[in-house]
Amino acid sequence: MKKLLLVAAAAVVAVVAKKRVDASKHEQALWQEATDSVLKS
């Protein structure tokens, strides 16, 4: 039973970590777009 709880806890941690990484990547992409120095001619 303890192994099952450990696996479930590890899965929850992995999901939360993935969501944080995805959110961070999205935020970085927004900043990249906002501060992009495109030369308009």
PDB file of N, CA, C and O in Angstrom:
ATOM      1  N   MET A   1       0.825  -1.202   0.000  1.00  0.00           N
ATOM      2  CA  MET A   1       0.000   0.000   0.000  1.00  0.00           C
ATOM      3  C   MET A   1       0.865   1.262   0.000  1.00  0.00           C
ATOM      4  O   MET A   1       0.531   2.251  -0.651  1.00  0.00           O
ATOM      5  N   LYS A   2       1.989   1.217   0.741  1.00  0.00           N
ATOM      6  CA  LYS A   2       2.871   2.378   0.792  1.00  0.00           C
ATOM      7  C   LYS A   2       3.484   2.659  -0.569  1.00  0.00           C
ATOM      8  O   LYS A   2       3.682   3.818  -0.932  1.00  0.00           O
ATOM      9  N   LYS A   3       3.786   1.615  -1.322  1.00  0.00           N
ATOM     10  CA  LYS A   3       4.365   1.798  -2.655  1.00  0.00           C
ATOM     11  C   LYS A   3       3.365   2.491  -3.580  1.00  0.00           C
ATOM     12  O   LYS A   3       3.742   3.354  -4.372  1.00  0.00           O
ATOM     13  N   LEU A   4       2.102   2.115  -3.477  1.00  0.00           N
ATOM     14  CA  LEU A   4       1.067   2.728  -4.303  1.00  0.00           C
ATOM     15  C   LEU A   4       0.929   4.225  -3.978  1.00  0.00           C
ATOM     16  O   LEU A   4       0.802   5.051  -4.881  1.00  0.00           O
ATOM     17  N   LEU A   5       0.954   4.560  -2.696  1.00  0.00           N
ATOM     18  CA  LEU A   5       0.880   5.965  -2.300  1.00  0.00           C
ATOM     19  C   LEU A   5       2.109   6.731  -2.782  1.00  0.00           C
ATOM     20  O   LEU A   5       1.993   7.883  -3.201  1.00  0.00           O
ATOM     21  N   LEU A   6       3.269   6.113  -2.728  1.00  0.00           N
ATOM     22  CA  LEU A   6       4.495   6.754  -3.193  1.00  0.00           C
ATOM     23  C   LEU A   6       4.433   7.013  -4.691  1.00  0.00           C
ATOM     24  O   LEU A   6       4.831   8.082  -5.155  1.00  0.00           O
ATOM     25  N   VAL A   7       3.937   6.044  -5.448  1.00  0.00           N
ATOM     26  CA  VAL A   7       3.800   6.213  -6.897  1.00  0.00           C
ATOM     27  C   VAL A   7       2.776   7.303  -7.209  1.00  0.00           C
ATOM     28  O   VAL A   7       2.996   8.122  -8.101  1.00  0.00           O
ATOM     29  N   ALA A   8       1.676   7.318  -6.491  1.00  0.00           N
ATOM     30  CA  ALA A   8       0.652   8.341  -6.708  1.00  0.00           C
ATOM     31  C   ALA A   8       1.202   9.734  -6.373  1.00  0.00           C
ATOM     32  O   ALA A   8       0.948  10.693  -7.102  1.00  0.00           O
ATOM     33  N   ALA A   9       1.941   9.843  -5.288  1.00  0.00           N
ATOM     34  CA  ALA A   9       2.527  11.125  -4.915  1.00  0.00           C
ATOM     35  C   ALA A   9       3.544  11.583  -5.953  1.00  0.00           C
ATOM     36  O   ALA A   9       3.601  12.766  -6.287  1.00  0.00           O
ATOM     37  N   ALA A  10       4.334  10.665  -6.457  1.00  0.00           N
ATOM     38  CA  ALA A  10       5.316  11.006  -7.484  1.00  0.00           C
ATOM     39  C   ALA A  10       4.617  11.474  -8.758  1.00  0.00           C
ATOM     40  O   ALA A  10       5.096  12.395  -9.421  1.00  0.00           O
ATOM     41  N   ALA A  11       3.512  10.862  -9.102  1.00  0.00           N
ATOM     42  CA  ALA A  11       2.757  11.267 -10.292  1.00  0.00           C
ATOM     43  C   ALA A  11       2.189  12.675 -10.114  1.00  0.00           C
ATOM     44  O   ALA A  11       2.217  13.473 -11.051  1.00  0.00           O
ATOM     45  N   VAL A  12       1.686  12.980  -8.947  1.00  0.00           N
ATOM     46  CA  VAL A  12       1.141  14.314  -8.679  1.00  0.00           C
ATOM     47  C   VAL A  12       2.252  15.363  -8.765  1.00  0.00           C
ATOM     48  O   VAL A  12       2.061  16.428  -9.353  1.00  0.00           O
ATOM     49  N   VAL A  13       3.387  15.063  -8.189  1.00  0.00           N
ATOM     50  CA  VAL A  13       4.524  15.985  -8.249  1.00  0.00           C
ATOM     51  C   VAL A  13       4.957  16.204  -9.695  1.00  0.00           C
ATOM     52  O   VAL A  13       5.260  17.331 -10.086  1.00  0.00           O
ATOM     53  N   ALA A  14       4.988  15.140 -10.489  1.00  0.00           N
ATOM     54  CA  ALA A  14       5.388  15.262 -11.892  1.00  0.00           C
ATOM     55  C   ALA A  14       4.408  16.134 -12.671  1.00  0.00           C
ATOM     56  O   ALA A  14       4.828  16.952 -13.490  1.00  0.00           O
ATOM     57  N   VAL A  15       3.129  15.974 -12.431  1.00  0.00           N
ATOM     58  CA  VAL A  15       2.111  16.770 -13.129  1.00  0.00           C
ATOM     59  C   VAL A  15       2.244  18.244 -12.751  1.00  0.00           C
ATOM     60  O   VAL A  15       2.185  19.115 -13.619  1.00  0.00           O
ATOM     61  N   VAL A  16       2.421  18.523 -11.476  1.00  0.00           N
ATOM     62  CA  VAL A  16       2.571  19.908 -11.031  1.00  0.00           C
ATOM     63  C   VAL A  16       3.840  20.516 -11.618  1.00  0.00           C
ATOM     64  O   VAL A  16       3.825  21.665 -12.060  1.00  0.00           O
ATOM     65  N   ALA A  17       4.925  19.769 -11.629  1.00  0.00           N
ATOM     66  CA  ALA A  17       6.177  20.281 -12.190  1.00  0.00           C
ATOM     67  C   ALA A  17       6.027  20.560 -13.678  1.00  0.00           C
ATOM     68  O   ALA A  17       6.521  21.576 -14.167  1.00  0.00           O
ATOM     69  N   LYS A  18       5.354  19.676 -14.402  1.00  0.00           N
ATOM     70  CA  LYS A  18       5.153  19.884 -15.839  1.00  0.00           C
ATOM     71  C   LYS A  18       4.322  21.139 -16.094  1.00  0.00           C
ATOM     72  O   LYS A  18       4.627  21.911 -17.002  1.00  0.00           O
ATOM     73  N   LYS A  19       3.274  21.345 -15.299  1.00  0.00           N
ATOM     74  CA  LYS A  19       2.438  22.537 -15.468  1.00  0.00           C
ATOM     75  C   LYS A  19       3.248  23.803 -15.219  1.00  0.00           C
ATOM     76  O   LYS A  19       3.082  24.796 -15.929  1.00  0.00           O
ATOM     77  N   ARG A  20       4.123  23.776 -14.219  1.00  0.00           N
ATOM     78  CA  ARG A  20       4.948  24.955 -13.935  1.00  0.00           C
ATOM     79  C   ARG A  20       5.929  25.223 -15.062  1.00  0.00           C
ATOM     80  O   ARG A  20       6.146  26.377 -15.431  1.00  0.00           O
ATOM     81  N   VAL A  21       6.522  24.180 -15.612  1.00  0.00           N
ATOM     82  CA  VAL A  21       7.461  24.349 -16.719  1.00  0.00           C
ATOM     83  C   VAL A  21       6.736  24.893 -17.942  1.00  0.00           C
ATOM     84  O   VAL A  21       7.241  25.793 -18.614  1.00  0.00           O
ATOM     85  N   ASP A  22       5.567  24.360 -18.232  1.00  0.00           N
ATOM     86  CA  ASP A  22       4.786  24.844 -19.379  1.00  0.00           C
ATOM     87  C   ASP A  22       4.391  26.312 -19.195  1.00  0.00           C
ATOM     88  O   ASP A  22       4.460  27.097 -20.141  1.00  0.00           O
ATOM     89  N   ALA A  23       3.981  26.681 -17.991  1.00  0.00           N
ATOM     90  CA  ALA A  23       3.608  28.063 -17.719  1.00  0.00           C
ATOM     91  C   ALA A  23       4.823  28.974 -17.863  1.00  0.00           C
ATOM     92  O   ALA A  23       4.714  30.085 -18.382  1.00  0.00           O
ATOM     93  N   SER A  24       5.963  28.509 -17.410  1.00  0.00           N
ATOM     94  CA  SER A  24       7.182  29.302 -17.518  1.00  0.00           C
ATOM     95  C   SER A  24       7.577  29.502 -18.978  1.00  0.00           C
ATOM     96  O   SER A  24       7.992  30.592 -19.372  1.00  0.00           O
ATOM     97  N   LYS A  25       7.448  28.452 -19.773  1.00  0.00           N
ATOM     98  CA  LYS A  25       7.767  28.564 -21.199  1.00  0.00           C
ATOM     99  C   LYS A  25       6.817  29.535 -21.892  1.00  0.00           C
ATOM    100  O   LYS A  25       7.235  30.318 -22.744  1.00  0.00           O
ATOM    101  N   HIS A  26       5.546  29.481 -21.527  1.00  0.00           N
ATOM    102  CA  HIS A  26       4.551  30.382 -22.112  1.00  0.00           C
ATOM    103  C   HIS A  26       4.874  31.827 -21.745  1.00  0.00           C
ATOM    104  O   HIS A  26       4.832  32.713 -22.598  1.00  0.00           O
ATOM    105  N   GLU A  27       5.193  32.059 -20.490  1.00  0.00           N
ATOM    106  CA  GLU A  27       5.537  33.403 -20.038  1.00  0.00           C
ATOM    107  C   GLU A  27       6.783  33.909 -20.760  1.00  0.00           C
ATOM    108  O   GLU A  27       6.840  35.073 -21.157  1.00  0.00           O
ATOM    109  N   GLN A  28       7.778  33.044 -20.931  1.00  0.00           N
ATOM    110  CA  GLN A  28       9.002  33.431 -21.638  1.00  0.00           C
ATOM    111  C   GLN A  28       8.694  33.780 -23.094  1.00  0.00           C
ATOM    112  O   GLN A  28       9.265  34.725 -23.639  1.00  0.00           O
ATOM    113  N   ALA A  29       7.808  33.033 -23.718  1.00  0.00           N
ATOM    114  CA  ALA A  29       7.433  33.310 -25.107  1.00  0.00           C
ATOM    115  C   ALA A  29       6.729  34.660 -25.218  1.00  0.00           C
ATOM    116  O   ALA A  29       6.950  35.395 -26.180  1.00  0.00           O
ATOM    117  N   LEU A  30       5.889  34.989 -24.247  1.00  0.00           N
ATOM    118  CA  LEU A  30       5.220  36.287 -24.257  1.00  0.00           C
ATOM    119  C   LEU A  30       6.225  37.428 -24.119  1.00  0.00           C
ATOM    120  O   LEU A  30       6.130  38.435 -24.820  1.00  0.00           O
ATOM    121  N   TRP A  31       7.184  37.265 -23.217  1.00  0.00           N
ATOM    122  CA  TRP A  31       8.202  38.295 -23.051  1.00  0.00           C
ATOM    123  C   TRP A  31       9.058  38.417 -24.306  1.00  0.00           C
ATOM    124  O   TRP A  31       9.422  39.523 -24.703  1.00  0.00           O
ATOM    125  N   GLN A  32       9.377  37.303 -24.925  1.00  0.00           N
ATOM    126  CA  GLN A  32      10.182  37.322 -26.142  1.00  0.00           C
ATOM    127  C   GLN A  32       9.450  38.095 -27.238  1.00  0.00           C
ATOM    128  O   GLN A  32      10.053  38.889 -27.959  1.00  0.00           O
ATOM    129  N   GLU A  33       8.152  37.855 -27.351  1.00  0.00           N
ATOM    130  CA  GLU A  33       7.359  38.552 -28.361  1.00  0.00           C
ATOM    131  C   GLU A  33       7.260  40.051 -28.047  1.00  0.00           C
ATOM    132  O   GLU A  33       7.351  40.891 -28.942  1.00  0.00           O
ATOM    133  N   ALA A  34       7.075  40.367 -26.772  1.00  0.00           N
ATOM    134  CA  ALA A  34       6.900  41.761 -26.379  1.00  0.00           C
ATOM    135  C   ALA A  34       8.193  42.567 -26.541  1.00  0.00           C
ATOM    136  O   ALA A  34       8.144  43.764 -26.825  1.00  0.00           O
ATOM    137  N   THR A  35       9.329  41.928 -26.364  1.00  0.00           N
ATOM    138  CA  THR A  35      10.596  42.647 -26.416  1.00  0.00           C
ATOM    139  C   THR A  35      11.383  42.345 -27.689  1.00  0.00           C
ATOM    140  O   THR A  35      12.567  42.668 -27.786  1.00  0.00           O
ATOM    141  N   ASP A  36      10.729  41.735 -28.645  1.00  0.00           N
ATOM    142  CA  ASP A  36      11.387  41.405 -29.912  1.00  0.00           C
ATOM    143  C   ASP A  36      11.770  42.686 -30.647  1.00  0.00           C
ATOM    144  O   ASP A  36      10.948  43.588 -30.810  1.00  0.00           O
ATOM    145  N   SER A  37      13.010  42.759 -31.084  1.00  0.00           N
ATOM    146  CA  SER A  37      13.475  43.968 -31.772  1.00  0.00           C
ATOM    147  C   SER A  37      13.459  43.737 -33.268  1.00  0.00           C
ATOM    148  O   SER A  37      14.507  43.604 -33.901  1.00  0.00           O
ATOM    149  N   VAL A  38      12.278  43.692 -33.819  1.00  0.00           N
ATOM    150  CA  VAL A  38      12.106  43.493 -35.258  1.00  0.00           C
ATOM    151  C   VAL A  38      12.263  44.855 -35.940  1.00  0.00           C
ATOM    152  O   VAL A  38      11.638  45.837 -35.540  1.00  0.00           O
ATOM    153  N   LEU A  39      13.100  44.897 -36.964  1.00  0.00           N
ATOM    154  CA  LEU A  39      13.283  46.139 -37.722  1.00  0.00           C
ATOM    155  C   LEU A  39      12.161  46.264 -38.746  1.00  0.00           C
ATOM    156  O   LEU A  39      12.045  45.443 -39.656  1.00  0.00           O
ATOM    157  N   LYS A  40      11.349  47.281 -38.594  1.00  0.00           N
ATOM    158  CA  LYS A  40      10.245  47.492 -39.533  1.00  0.00           C
ATOM    159  C   LYS A  40      10.685  48.522 -40.558  1.00  0.00           C
ATOM    160  O   LYS A  40      11.141  49.608 -40.200  1.00  0.00           O
ATOM    161  N   SER A  41      10.546  48.177 -41.841  1.00  0.00           N
ATOM    162  CA  SER A  41      10.967  49.126 -42.882  1.00  0.00           C
ATOM    163  C   SER A  41       9.823  49.503 -43.784  1.00  0.00           C
ATOM    164  O   SER A  41      10.003  50.292 -44.712  1.00  0.00           O
TER     165      SER A  41
END
